[in-house]
Amino acid sequence: MTHTHTTEVDALVGGAQHRLDTLRETHERLDRVRFRVTSPDNLVTVVADGSGAMVELELAENLGSVTARVLASTITSVAAEAAAGALDHREGILQSLQASFTDS
């Protein structure tokens, strides 16, 4: 192999390794996505992961005065807000990944 060819191969391998490292880092960032939302009355807190799934639900101890219908509605709206926030964060991470590949 000539020196020029070796340098080109090294650059190609280096670029591929950089992209692989970026993919791994992105995967780890996506795994760590958590978005927490608490209802205005502080009765319900929901945490969603990067796929928008609820991974945690916290209810206040003083729910005695809240009807089941109101509580269900609050949980649903807070969960939807948490999921939307998590998915927005995920989208930002994926856009960053796409930009890094476009720039390389």
Secondary structure, DSSP 4 states (H G I P E B T S, - for coil): --HHHHHHHHHHHHHHHHHHHHHHHHHHHHHH-EEEEE-TTSSEEEEEETTS-EEEEEE-S--TTS-HHHHHHHHHHHHHHHHHHHHHHHHHHHHHHHHHHHH-
